[in-house]
Amino acid sequence: MATNMGKIDRGLRLVIAAALLFVAFGTAMLGSGILFWIALVVAGVFTLTAFVGNCPLYRIVGLKTCQDC
């Protein structure tokens, strides 16, 4: 699987995932409803794609944020 995400993109995804997890678990802002679960799923997808370095949506759109791929 080819990498299509740069280091900055991957780092931002991890920061956003951490923020979503904090909002979901650390505050009562989302409660336990559908927004809680959406935040968890998005955080999981962002974390997985950041570690793998490949975003399927980028592949569909034809976007690459890495300079050396």
PyMOL commands that set and color helices and strands:
alter all, ss='L'
color gray80, all
select helices_A, chain A and resi 7-26+34-52+56-61
alter helices_A, ss='H'
color red, helices_A
deselect
rebuild
show_as cartoon
